[in-house]
Amino acid sequence: MVNVDSEEGEYAKPVDIEHSGRANYYKTTQSLNGMMNSYMTLADAKFVLLRDHPPTALYKMLFSIPHLLTVSLLASAVPDALAYSTGKPEKFRTVVTTDMEQDDLASLVRYVLYTNELDTEGIIYTSSKYHWAGDGKGTKFFLPDREYNTSQTSWRWTGTRTIQDKLLKAYAEIYPNLRAHDSAYPTPKDLLSKVKMGNIVFEGEMDEDTDGSNLIRSLLLDNDRRTLYLQAWGGTNTIARALKSIEDRYASSKKWPHIKSSISQKTVILASGFQDQTYADYIAPNWPSIRVEDFQTAYNTWGFNCNKGQGNVRGLPDAHEYFTGAWIKANIQTGPLGSLYRSWLDGQHTDGDQLDVFGNYTQASAPSTWCKPLGPYDFLSEGDNVAFNPLLTTGIQEPGKPALGGWGGRSFLNSSMPEHWQLVSTEKADNGSEVKDWTTNRWIAAASNDFAARMQWGLTSKYREGNHAPSVKIRNGGEVKARAGSTVKLSARVSDPDRDQVTVSWWQYLEEGTYPGEVEVSSNKHNGASVKVPKDAHSGQTVSVIVQATDDGEFPLTRYDRVIISVK
């Protein structure tokens, strides 16, 4: 916790869950009694319960001694509702910084559909080497090896109103429907209040404090103990300015070593590549203990999809469907929010960006274009979801442990000072071969179906008409100790809020463990599995096993859990 004698260090205390639970007890009891005395379906009862009461507060209320009678009534009626509600983890705290090109907008379309799971503290306009506003005074700017070859007064700047006037306007239209599926979605007004102007004037400009850098500074200095995940979709200059402002203010203070250490521990930068020099020139040398994760190679999965003479080959062989025009147009580019998503030859253009020709075949196929067109509505680019995929609730999300895999991929420590992580280049696929980018490609189907299901939430106000993810939890816990040569029997508790059929499978995540070979994992018909610990495994070695639960909805949704088997 950062504790300094400044206005940034004085913020409201966290909500007292126990107290808020008592305040809402009568309301809760009344709603529960109403469910017991009506003809409401079990699925509807679960939804009302989860919609109206925060899971943690609900858990505390129901399991306190005075409320045991209520618990017994509820347990007989909706036994899996409690498991589903109390399994939700604490929200990760994050800020998005974006230079707002077309694939940033596409990434934001996905992002706002997950704001029910994340604590979004800011959405901040920033610059990059690809997009900067200029100072409005006609000042010319030039750096070598850029897209321009003469001095410019601005470059491909798309303005500072897209988020407010387009994205959040569309979000507001579907917000009532989203709330029917999860009451945790923030209001449009709340998200609008988080939009700030960062350092946008020139590439790498970090000379002046801005509303965006001030917001980041205040978040870094506040008393919230949670990690602050700073997403860099453009340059890191607004983040750098916030850090520089803190350094300028406190470097001469006796508290500076403590302040710097606390902020370094609190901060994680999730970068979809480095799009200016401020990380290399300022953050890395001056704040080397801040963990930075570089997701640039995930562009091979989610970045620009260009025709290199072979047509649309993204996702082949098993996940190609999700990159086709037929799938994108039908399932993503639909409704008020989905219509803002970008795909090939969709007729759209970003005002201010002279290089956004992707919506028009004649312009996109010109000899001078760097990315040749594919078919209408084929996947174009969503290159910044790579920065928030590690934060999404899947059951195995561990953003504090980047060496573990998940929808954001699995990383390795490239440098300890500065602390710099990069995605691994290959992992073993199901057929045993090393496959490039498999660390992110293995999750394409699950992530795409999840996106499509949420897009459908925005189109229906009825909970029962949407699909909602199952829950799976390994009963043995997250770590099991076993001897070499022994067999470990695992079992999982599985539930689904829609009472869908759920298929359960178990598999070894080879690279997450330290035992170097393949391990026999056999699933059974009762949501369990047997794992044979190899006889040649040494004490201290580990085997990672993932349980995967997929429902049979229109867009099959998947959740996971992980157990690490440690050899005695």
N, C-alpha and C positions, 0 to 999 in steps of 0.2 A: 504494500500500500504506500502510495506517495503521500506524505504529510508535510506540506510547506506552509509558511505563513503568508499566504496570498489568497486572492479571491478564487483562483482556480482550485485551491485545495479544499474549499468549503462547499460541500454539496450535500443534498438530502441523503439521509441514511437509507439503506435498503428497506423494502417493505417488510414489516413484521408479519410473517405468514401466520404465526399462531394467533396473533391478535385479530388479523383480518378474518381468520377462520371463525373465531368466536362471533364476530360481528355479523357474519353471514349465516350463522347456524340456523336461525329460524326460517330464513328464506330457503335454505337447503332442505330442511326437514319438510317444509311445506311442499316443495317441488317433488321430493321423494314420495311423500304420501300421495300426492296427486298421481304419480306414476303407478303406485300400487293399486289405486282405486279406479283406474281407467282401463280402457281396452287397448292402450298403446302397445305397439309391437316392441319386442326386446331391442331391436335395432334402433327404433325411435327413442326408446327410453335411454339407451346408452348415449345417443346423440344429445338429447336434452341435458343429461347429466354433464357431459363433457363440455357442452356449449356454454352452460351457465356458470360453471364453477372451475376455477384454476385447479389443475391436477394436484399440486402439492398441498394447497389449502384444503382441498377435498379429502385427501388422504389423512391429514391431521385431524380434521373434524370427525370423520367417520370412525377412526380408530382410537379416539379418546374414550375413556371409561363411560361417561354419561351417554354415549351414543351407540352402545353395543346393540341395543334393540333395533335401531335403524340399520346397523350393519347387517344383522341377521336377515332382515327383510330384504335388503338390497342383494345380499349374496344369493338368495334363492331365486331372485328375478333376473339379475344381470351379472352373473359371476365373472364374465370376462371383461366387463366395462372397467372394473377397477384395475385389472392387470394392464389394460390398454392405456388407461389414463395415467397411472402412476409411473409408467415406464418412460415417460417423456423426460429427456435430460434437460439440464439447465441450458438456456439459450446462449449461444456464442455471440459475443459483442463485436460488431464490425462497422467499418466505414468503407464506402466505395469512393474511389477517386477515378474520374473518367474524362477522357478527351473527346468523347461523344462523336465518334464516327459511326458508320452504319452498323458495324458488327458490335459496337458497344450498345447501341439501341437494342439489337437482337438479344444480347446478353442480359440487358436490363428487363426485357420482356420476360425472360425466364426468371430472373432474380426476384421480381416483385411477387411472383407466384410462390416463392419460398420465404417471404418475409414473416409468415406466421411462425417459422421455426428459428428465426434469427432476430437478434436485438440490433436493428439498424440504427446506428447513432448518427450517420451522416451520409449524404450522397453529394459529392463535391466535384464541380467542374475544375479540370486542371489542363495544362498544356502537355505537349509531347513534341517529338521531332517531326511528327506527321501533322499536327494541328496546333496552331497558336494564333491568338487573336490580334496581336500588335497592340501598341499603346494608344491608338486613336489619334496620334499626332503626326503620322506620316513617317515615323522613324523607321529606317531600313535596317534589316537584320539579315545576316548570312552566316551559315556554317557550311564547311565543305562536306561532300559526300552525302548530300541530302537529295530529296526529290526535285528541288529547284536548283538552278545553276547560276542565278543572278540574285541580287539582294531583293528582299521582299518586305512589304509593310505588314503583311499577315499571310498565313498559309493554311489553306483548306479549313478555315474556321467555320464551324457550324452553328455558332451562336450560343446563347446561354438561356434558352427558353424551351428546348425540346423536352427536357424532363418534366417541367411544370405543365406545359401547354399540350403536350401530346401523350407522354407516357402516363402521367398521373391522372390526366383527364380520362383516359381509357380505363385505368385502374379504378377510378371512382365509379364508372359505369357498371363494372362487374363486382364491385366491393360487396353489395348486399348478397350476391350469390356466393362469393367466396366465404363470407361470414357464416352462411348456412352450413358450410362444410367444416369450418374451423373458426371459432370465435376469436382465436388468437391473432388473426390478421389485423395489422395496424390500420387505423382510419386513413383515408386519403389526406386529411388535414394533418395528421401526425407525420406522414411521410413528407408532405410538402414542407413542413417546418424544418425538416432535416436537410433540405437542398441548400447548398451554400456555394458561393463563388470562391474558388481557390486562386492559385497563381497561374494565370492564363496568358500573360502578355507576350512572352517569348519562350522559346524552348529553354528549359532549364532555369528559368527566372525564379529566384528565391530571395530577392532582395527586400521585399516588403511583406509585412503582415497582411493577411487577407481574412475575410470572414471564414473561409475554409481552413486556413492554417490555424487561426485562432480556435476554431472548434476542436481540431485535432489536439492542439496544445492543452486545452482545458480538459479533454478526455484523458490525456496522458497524465495529467496532474491530479485528477480527482481521486476519490477514496474508494472507487469500485475496484475490488480485488481481481476481477476477471481479466483474463488476457484481452487485449484490444487488437483485433485482427484488421490491419490496414491494407485494403486491397488497392493495388496500383494497376489500373487498366490503361493508363497513359504513362506520363512521366512520374517520377517520384518527387518532383520539386515542391509540391505543396506539403507533402509529408516532411521533406527536408527542411522547409521553412519553419514548420512547427517545432522541430527539434532544435533548429538554430536559435529560434526565439527563446526557448527554454535555456539553452546554453548561455546566450547573451545575458539573460536575466539572473542566472544563479551560479555561473562559473566562478565568481569571486566569493561566493558564500561558503561558510564552513560546512554547510549541509550538502554541498555539491556532490561529493562522492556518493553519498546515500541517495540523493535525488537521481543521479545518473544511473546508478545501479538498479534502482527500483523501476525506472522507466525502461531500461534495457530488458529487464525481466518481464515487464508487462506487455511489451510491444512485439508483435510479429508482423512482418510485411509479406503479403502474398502478392507476388508480381507476375503478371502475364507477360514476362519479358521486361527488359529495361529500355525505356523509350526516351530517355535523356541521360545526361552524365551525372546527375546529382547523387545517385547512389554511389557510384565509383569515386566521385570527387569529394563528397562531403559525408554521407552517412557511413560508408564503410570505414574510412579512416578515423572518424570522430566518435562513432557509436558502434564499435566492432562487435559488441556483445548482443546487439539486436539480431534476433533470428530473421533471416530473409529466405524465403522459398521462391525459387525461380521455376515457373511452369511453362516456359517458352516452348519446350518440345511437345507439350500437349496440343500445340497448334496443329500437329500432324493428325490429331483426332478431331479437334473442334475449330481449327482455323480455316483460312481461305481455301476453298475447294475449287481448283482451277483445272481446266481442260489442257492436259499436256500431251494430247494426241491419242489418248486412250479412252476418252469420254469420262463419265462419272464412275470412278472405281472406289470411291470412299466407302469404307466399311466392309469391303469384300473379304471373305466370302459370306460370313454369317450375319453381319449387321448392316448390309448394304441398303436394305429396305428403308431404314430410317433417314437416309440421305437422298432419297428419290423425291422427285417433284410430286408424285401422286400422294405419297405419305405426308410430306410437309404441307401441301396445300389443303388436304382434307383434315389434318389433325392439329396443325399448329397455326397456320395463317387463317384463323377463323375467329369471328367475334371481334369486339372493339379492341381488345388488347392484342390478340393474335394478328390482326390486320397490320399492326406496326412492325411485325417480324419481317426480316428481309430474306429473300431467296433470289435465285437467278431469274432474270428477265421477268420480274414481277411488276414492272412499270413504275417502280418507286425511285425516288432520288432524294438525297439529303441536300437541302439548300446550303450553299456556301462551300460545298466540297466538289471542286471541279473534276476530281478524279473518281467520283462515285458515278460510274457509268454502268453499273451492274444490272440495272433494271431495263436497259435498252440494248437489243441485240446488235444494231448497227454500230452504236458507239462502243459496246463492249468487245466487238470482234475487230475493231480497227487495229492496224499493224502496231501502233504505238502502245497498246494496252499491255500491262504486265501479267494479267490474269485472264485467260481466255474463257469464254462463256461455255456453260453446260446447258442442259435442257431447261425449259420453263419450270420454275419453282423447285429445281434441284437445290440441295443444301448449298448455301453460299459461305457463310462464316458466322461463328459465334465464339470468337476466340477468347473472350474474357470470362466465360463461365468457369474456366480453368482455375480462376482465383477464388471462387466461392464453393466449388464442388466439394472441397475438403471439409466444409463446415456443415453440409447438409445432413439431416438425420437419416441414417441408413441402418443404424444398429452397430456398425463397426467404425463409425467416424471417430477418429482420434487425432484432431489437428495438433494436439500437443506432442504427438509422437509421429513425425513425418516418415519415419522408417517403416511404419505400418501402412498397408495399402488401403484402398477405398476408392470411391468415385473420383477423387482428385488425383489418384495415382500414388505410387510409392517412391520415396525420395532417398537419396544418400547424402551424407555430409561431405560436401566438396571442399569446404574450408572451415576451420574452427575459429580463426581470427582473421577477418570477420566471419561470423557464423553464416555460412551460405550453403543452402541445400538445393539440389537439382534432382529432377526426375531420373529414375534409372532408364536406361535405353532399351533393355529387353527383359522379358520374363518368359517362363515356360508356359506354353499354351496347353490345352487339354491333350493334344497329341504328343506332348513331350518335347516338342521342338522350341528352340528359342525364337521368339517373335518380337520384332521391333515394335515399340509403342504398345505392347500388350498390357502394360501397367495402367493405361487409360482405355485402350480399346476393349478390354474384357468387360467393361461396365456400360458400353454403348446402349445395348438393348434396354437394360434396366433404367438407365437415366432418361432415355428417350420416352419410354412408356410412362414414366413418372411425370415428365413434362406434359405429355399429351393428356394424361388424366387430370392434371391440375388445370390445364386449359379448358377442359370440359366442365370443371367446377364453376368456372366463370360464366358458363352458359346455362346453368340450371340452378334454381333456387331450392330444389328438393334434394335432401341428403341421400335418399335412397336411389336417386338417379345417377349419382357419381360413384366412382370406385375409390376406395380408401385402403391404404396399405395395411397388410397383416402385421402382426407382432410375433417375434420369435425370441426366446431366451433360453440359453443353455442352463439346465438345472444344476449342473456340476460347478457352475461358477466360471470365472474368467481364467483360472489357472488350476491345473491338476498336476500332481507329482506322481510319477510312475517309474518302475524299474525297467531296464532294458530287457526285452524279450516278453514283457507282460502285455496283456490286452486291456485297454481302457474302454469301458462302456460309458457312452454319453447319451443323454436324453435331452429333449428340448420341449418347452411349453410353447404352444402355438395357438394364436387366436386371430380372428379376423372381424373387424367391426361390421362388415356387410354380410357375415356368415357365408362367405365364398368358400369354395373348395381350395385348399392350400396344398401345394406340392412342396415337400421338404427334401432337400438333398444336402449331403455333407461332402466336403472336399478339403484337401490339404492345400494351404497356401505356402508352397515350397519356400519361396524367398523370404517369408516372414520369420521362419524358424532358422535355427543354426545347425540343425542336423542336415547334412548336405544331400541326402538321397530322398527318393520317393518312399512314402509310407502307405501301407494298405489301410484304406478307410472304407468300411462296408456299412451302408445304410440299411435300416430295417423298416418295416411297415408301421412302426409305432413311434415315428419321429425321433428315432434313436440311431446310434451308430456305434460300431466297434472299431477301435484303432489299435493296430498291432505295432507296439513300439519295437523298432528293429533291435536285434540282439547285439549289433555292433555299435549301437548308440552309446556315447560316453556321458558320464555324469556331467550335468550342467548344460548339455545340449537341449534344444527345444524344438518342438514340432507345433506349427500353427494349423488349427483346423477351423474351418468356417462352416456354419450351418446357414443354409439359404432357404427362405420360404417365399414362394411365389403363388399369388392367387390366380383365379381363372377369370378375372374381369375382362372387359373389352380391351383395356390396356393393362396387361398383367403387371402387377406391382410386386416388388421384391424388397424384402428386408433381411437382415443378417444378424448373426452374433459370432463371436470368436472365443475360442479357448486355446490357451497356450499350455501344451503338455511339456513339463520339465522333467528331464531324466534324473533320477536320484543317483 
